[in-house]
Amino acid sequence: MAFRPLSYALGAEVLGIDLSKDISAATFDEVHQAFLRYGILLFRDQHLTREQHIAFSRRFGELDCNERSPDTDPQYPELIIITTRPRADGTPSESRYTGRLWHSDLCHTLTPAMGSLLRCIERPDVGGDTLFSNMYLAYDTLSDGMKKLLEGLHGIHARGRQYDTMSTERVAFLKGLRPVAQPAVRVHPETGRKTLYIGEKVKQFVGFTPEESRPLLDFLNRHATRPEFVYRHQWRKHDIVMWDNRCTQHQALGDFDMTQIRHMERTTIKGTPSGYLIEAA
Ligand SMILES: O=C(O)CCC(=O)C(=O)O
């Protein structure tokens, strides 16, 4: 097995591993260490069944069963389906716009995700890329003054996404949920390093109005997604990309012909408790 860095900022391709086979504890440990070091791992040409995708993901910890997501596969609750494939009744898929804002998975819950493993089943002719950014670098490169200002600040993470792609029942459900506040700076539980924990789902800071929060949020989002902190992944069929939600964020691009099929399946590894519920505005 070998690791080939994907960009200056983050990511490595794992060479010489077949995830459909049994993986020894020693090999798994090497993969885990690389995951912590690079933030993103790419496994190419992995011809896996859904069961194998789930089984490999489980090696990293308990999986989220997506109780609240409309995109869960009915047969495999561990899988979130992100697809442009229309539903059986011919109506558009609700998940076709998933991930269009910079975010870290489940940041709007009290147990944000530890990791996610996204498998490319079908891709459009061109585009449908995903961007990833390194939130350690984003934090490390802030001034001492800004670091001090952010210490103790909590961002309010909005739930949901484009409501126009959802059924009315689902919109009502999401609107009824209380927002979650997360620290703007968090410590990665395994590496001990500080990371910036914001994103485009953050609408305001606790104790500040949305209008007061906006300039700081705009600055932080721009800063965290500077090209030198970002890796852009161009998907190939049978790719699996695994990312560490505790020190990276990502965005799915709409840079493709939406009449073509882009079909992705994701497992999500549960993280540790973080943040607190606040009263809905
Ligand atoms: O479809 C993608 O490229 C990423 C989707 C996404 O944002 C997610 O799975 O959290």
The ligand as a Gaussian input file, in Angstrom:
#p B3LYP/6-31G(d) Opt

LIG

0 1
 O      -22.371000      14.746000      -4.063000
 C      -21.318000      15.188000      -3.619000
 O      -20.316000      15.358000      -4.294000
 C      -21.207000      15.556000      -2.161000
 C      -22.525000      15.530000      -1.487000
 C      -22.436000      16.085000      -0.099000
 O      -22.282000      17.246000       0.099000
 C      -22.490000      15.180000       1.021000
 O      -22.549000      13.957000       0.847000
 O      -22.445000      15.688000       2.158000

